């Protein structure tokens, strides 16, 4: 007796565009009722995509860390972004430092 497996056809969903992806994560981090666990989960999911997040996502995530008063999580997120940048060989360490300084200035300027 032979068993035949037919592939499942689960591709009925539309693919998300880059703008929709960015808006989804930015909106998630901008929620007023977000807690530290949800931020950690979203940051972990972002790192699983193996991409460098757009600056608006990074700023929204850092502001969320600030709202929940979790400095350590903000540092971990910045380190993860730095690893993503270096793994893509996009920037030198000086450029990463300047980008982080600009992001932190943008966050504290709006407070």
Buried (B, 14 or more C-beta within 10 A) or exposed (E): EEEEEEEEEEEEEEEEEEEEBBBEBBEBBBEEEBEBEBBBEBBEEBBEEEEBBBBBBBBBBBBBBBBBEBEEBBEBBBEBBBEBBEEEEEBEEEEBEEBBEEBBEBBEEEE
